[in-house]
Amino acid sequence: MVKALVLAAVAWPFVLGGAVVARAHDAAPAFVTAVYVATSRICHQKPERSFHSAGVKWPVCGRCSGLYIGGAAGALAWLVMRRRPASRLLTWLAVAAVPTALTVVLEWTGLAGIGNAARALAGLPLGAMIALVIVSTAGGRDFSPAERRV
């Protein structure tokens, strides 16, 4: 189960990129449609908030792109960190959410215009920590106070 989660987290950004490439070359329309429809359930897909490559809008916005790329990195990080105590992972998850939360607050309040690159960069740490916590949990990590004392 854990290896499947890591593989899925690493493969997902490639699936998204593959859909962009396929759409740019008018290839695999069923695959492209499936990816764009699936991602429309979890992302607003606004063109002005999405990256474009070869004139094709990505299937997810800049923030989601950062979350997914960070998620792949976090899942891979689990391979290195899986034997270490998980006591601080939840704290790091909270810290990793700060850049994304800050960009959302700045946008919603109108205090700053945030570009796609900034949204993606802010999403990287949060995506990485979410994936790391999910894969760690699936791998049997216990985040209870008992483990924190170790």
Helices and strands as residue ranges (DSSP letters): H 2-24, H 29-40, G 47-49, E 50-53, E 56-61, H 62-81, H 89-109, H 116-138, H 145-148
